[in-house]
Amino acid sequence: MEKQKRNQLVAISFFLISSIFLYVDPENVSWLPDRVVQSSVLIKGIAFVLLSIAAILAGIAFENKLRISIISGIGLAIGLGFLYLPVPAILRGSAFHLLFASAVSFGMTTTAIRVATVVSAICTCVGIGFLYQPVFPSLGGTALYLLLPGIIVFSIVYSQKVMCERISIGLIALGLVSLCQPFLILFYQTGFQLLLAGLTGFIVVAHR
């Protein structure tokens, strides 16, 4: 029980700290040293790590899984809103953090397995489609934001673990082939996203 409470406290603390790192602009805090202000990218990276740890601990330490699932679903919706709606840059910059962390905790706590499986598969397919559609180039920049949350939730909730492994390995192979071939520039440019999505899915499946 003490360990559970400690994990709950760590999850809440990391969530609050990461929120401060994400939404408080160091340039607006006059008493911060210049070195800290100039390290805003590093601060965002630390926020990503802390938020991810908080999401994992939230899925483990809290007994009310439904509440965590609802909060995570709201986090996914907010992340998508920050990604596609006209919002300030500081909010848009946190979209990936929210989507990644919310996907982890949502996959760990949701009881709507079938719905989560279908929606996550659709998100993954849409993300791949965004990579290769030529009509709206700006959508290609958001493909990874859909690919990673989709593959994370899918790898957690889908009942057939072997199939998840095969899909992840397929994405890894496709990403490597795309990066290694010099002929089709579009495949070369999108190879990293496919490789990262495949590696993420494989790591998640391996730790189920």
Buried (B, 14 or more C-beta within 10 A) or exposed (E): EEEEEEBBEBBBEBBEBBBEBBEEEBEEEEEEEEEEBEBBEEBBEBBBEBBBBBBBBBBBBBEEBEEBBBBBBEBBEBBBBBBEEEBEEEBBBBBBBBBBBBBBBBBBBBEEEEEBBEBBBEBBEBBBEBBEEEEEEEBBEBBBBBBBBBBBBBBBBBEEEEEBBEBBBEBBEBBBEBBEEEEEEEBBEBBEBBBBBBBBBBEBBEEE
